Amino acid sequence: MSIRLPTPTLLAHIHRRSRFELSPAMAHLCEVLQARFGDATAAMVFYGSCLRDGAGFDGLLDLYVLVDGYRAAHGPGLSALVNRLLPPNVYYLEEPFEGAVVRAKVAVVSLEDFRRGCGRWFHPYLWGRFAQPAALVYCRDEVSREQVLEALALAVMRLLSETLGCLPHEISVLEAWQRGLTLSYGCELRAERPARVQGLVAAYADEYRQVTPLALAGHPAATVRGATLRVMSTPWQRRWSRLRWGLRRVQGLGLSLARLAKASFTFRGGVDYLAWKLERHTGEKILVSQRLRRWPLVFVWGQLWRLYRRRVVR
């Protein structure tokens, strides 16, 4: 597919919004991860609820470590192979710091796959996440920085472009973002409720109003005037857009289950983390049995099916 390149104005905006003043705890975490992945570490990107809410020790930090290659990061074993076949690999990290514990969920993906995932992947696993504000907390050099910033800009452009065909002819910018994020979350086993998505958009309302006209500049099917987005998609484009999102939902179910299976090997405490996240987002208590912790690949499927039928996950 043809990919529009971000304009210098959009790149400059993404550069400004990705700046982040490192706390001592975050600086320590970055040092730990650099030591773990060595010279293969190209960049680290911080995103998610802790960035948005300013949580520190009380939250689970979401970090993406971008590496030169999987063998360079993991060595020649199984971890490198599964990371290449189904990126990212996700790990849980606890680090003591100044009498407290810093907890992080660390995803490892190659810089090349990160760039492809933000611009060219059919599924929104990366461009749906990184269309939202993210902070660049470590970068090895200026070349890596430019590549990451371009990927973040492409993610914004891709989410908005893919959402246009599912929008009415006139809609507010913030409502368009709510629709885009809802579509993106619907392609995974996510527990986000509509009110939650509204809160995500409200938290960055000014940012979304600023970035939308920059990301859609020159787009043949959209114009932004003030806080209003006007869409000129044809009926055929709208049908094609709905079909693509339908296919992504089907694809996403398989990918989510495959990543969950993989996480049972790479993410220690992954079942408890998943239960905690579901409870936090839905308010519904999730019971985790000892047999589920011990044999997650055997017993997780019945639990997931029950949660899906009760619409706790969709």
N, C-alpha and C positions, 0 to 999 in steps of 0.2 A: 504494500500500500504506500501511497505517496505521503510523506511526512513534511509538514511545513516546519521550517526552522524558526526558532525564537528570534525575535528582534533584539537589537542591542538594548532598547529601552526595557523590555521584559527581563532580559538577563541582568541588567543593573538593578531592577527591582528585586529579583530573586536573590541577588548577592546581598542586598541590604537586609532583607528579611531573614536570611540564613545566618546572620551574625549572632554570636552567642557568647556572653561573658562566662567563662568557665568558673564554676564554684570549685573549692578545693576538693570536694568529694568527686565531682565529675572529672577533674584533672587526674585524680588518683585512679579512677576507673579506666580512663583512657591509657594511662601508663601500664596498668595491668594487662589490658587487651593488646597493646603494642608489644609487650613482652611475650604474650602468648602466641601471637601470629607473626611476630618478627618483621623482617624487611618486606614481607608480602603485604603489610598493611598500607593501603593507599589513602583511605579516608574513613571517617566515622560520622554517621548522621544520627541525630537525636530527634525523635518525633513522639507523638502520642500524648496521652493524657497528662503525664508528668511535665512535659514541656508546656502544655496548654495551661495546666493548673498551678504550675510552679511547685509541685510536690518534690520533696527530696528523699529523706530517709523513710518517709511513710508510704511511698509508692514503689511501684516496680518500673524502673526506667526502661524505655524501649530504645535500643541502639542497633543500628545496622553497621557492621564492619565490612568495608569494601576492600577486597583483596585483589592482588594481581592475578592469581590463579588458584585453583583448589588444591593442587598438589603442593604448590608453594606454601599454602596456609596450613594444610593438614598433614603433608607427607603423602606417601604412595598407598595408603590404606583405604579401608572401606569408607571412612568419612569423606574423603575427597571424591570418591565415586558417587555416593548418594547426593552429595552437594551439587555435583555437576548434573546429575540426572534430574533432580527435583530441587532446585534452589528455592529458598535458602535453607541452610541448616540452622536450627534454633537451639540455643543453649541457655541454661539458667546459671547466673553468676551471683554469688554472695561474697562481699568483701568487707572485712571490718575496717572501720575508719573513725578515728577520734571517739572511741567509746560506743559507737553505733555500728549498724550494719547497712551497707549500701547494696541493694538488690537490683538486678538488671536482667532483662530478657534480651539476649544478644543473638542477632541474626547475621549470618555470614553469607555473603554473595560476592561474586567477582564484580569488579568495576564494569567489565564489559557486559555482563548479564544485567547489572543495575541499569545501565544506559539503554539496553534493549528493552528491559521490562518497563521502563518509564516512557518509552516512545513507540515501541513496535509490537510488544506482546498483545495477543488478542484478548487474553484475560486481564482484568484490572488489578491483579494482586499487587503490583507495584505502582502503576500509575494512579490507581484509586487511593492508595495510601499517601503517596508523596505529592499529589496535587494539593494536599493540605500543608500548612506551614511546617517546616522542619529546620533544624539548626545543624550547621556544619561545625562539629566540635573538634575535629582534627583533620588536617590535610597535610600530606607529605610534601607536596610541592605545588606550584602554580598550574602545571599542566593537569594534575589530578583535580585541582579545585575547579578549573574551567569545565572539565568533563562532568563533574558532579552537578555544578550549577546548571549546565545545559540540560542534564537529565531531569532535574527538578522543574525547570521551565517547561520542558516537553510534557511532563506529567500533568501540569495544569492545562496546557493546550489540549492534550488528549482527552482528559475527562470532560472538559467543556464541549469539545467537538463531538464526542460520542454521545453526549446527552442531548444535543440540540434536537435530534429527530424525535425525542420523547417529550418535547415541551410544547405548550401552546404557542400561538404566534406572538403573544406578548406576555411577559412574565417579569417579576422583579428578579434582580440579580441574586438575591439571597434565596428566593424560592427555587431558582434554577440550581444553585449549589445543593440545596436540600434534596432535590430530585436526583442530581448526579451522584451524591454520596449514598443515597438510599439504593439506587440501582447497583452501585459498586458493592455495597455491603451484602446485597441480595445474591451476589455471586459466590458467597462463601458461607460456611456454617457460622454465621455471626449472630450475636444476641442483641444487636442494637434495635431499640424500639424507636418509633417516629419521634417521640419527645426527645430522645437522646440525640438524634441527628439534628433536630432543631437547635439543641443546646450547643452542639459542635459548631454549627454555622454561626450562631449568635456570638460565640466566644471570639471568632475571628471576623466579625461582620465588616469592619473597616477594611481589613486586608482583602477580603473577597470583592468588595466594591472597587478597590484600587486595581487588583490584578486582572479582573475580568476583561475590561476594555483592552488591556495590553495583550492578553493572551488571544483575544479574538480579533485583533487588528488585522484587517485585510481578509477576514474569513468571508467567503462568498455567501454564506447562509445566515449571517448574524450581524447585528449592529447593536452597540450599547450606547444609550443616551441617558446620562445621569444614573439613576438606580434601576433603569428599565432595560431589559433585554428583548429585542425584537428578532424573531426567527423567521426565515424565509425558506424553510425546507419544503420540498415538493412532496406530494402524497407518496410517490415511489420511495423517496429518501426516508420518509417516516416509517413505511412498512419495512424497509431494509434495516433501519435502526432497531425496531422492535424485534425483528428476527435475530439480529446479532446479540442483543441482550438476552434473549431467550436461550440461545446457544451457549452464552457465557454462564448462565445459571446452571445448565446441565454440566458443562465442563467443570464448573467450580465445585460442584458436589463431589465429583471424582477426585479432583485435586485436593480438596479439603480432607477427604478421607485418607488419601495417600500421604499427605503431610502429617496427619495425626498418627498414622502408623509409623512413619519415619521418626516422629518425635518421641515415640516410646523408647527408641534406642538412644537418641541424642539429648533429650530434654529430661534430665532427672527431676522428678517431682512434677512432671508435665500434667498428669491426671489431676492432681490437687490444684495446680495452677488453673487448668481449664474450668474446674468446678468453682473456684474462687471468682474467676472472671464472669462466669455465667450468673453467679449469685449477685455480684456487684452491679451488673447491668440490668438484671431482671427482678431482683429482690426475692427470687425463689430459691429456697434451700435445696442444694444438690448434695445428696449423700454419696460418699465415696467409700466403698467397701475395701477390705484388705485384699480380697481376691482380685478386685479391679486394679488396685495398685500393683499387685504382683504379676498379673497376666493381663495387661491392658488390651492387647490385640485380640484376646479371646472374648473378653466380657464387655468391651466398650460399645460394641455394635448395638446390643439390645438397649443399653442406656441411651445412646444417641437416637435410636428409633423412637423411644418413649418421649424424649425431649422434643423431637421433631413433630410428633403427632400432637403434643400439647402446645406446639408453636413457641416453645422456649428458644429453640434455634430454628432458623428458616433457611 
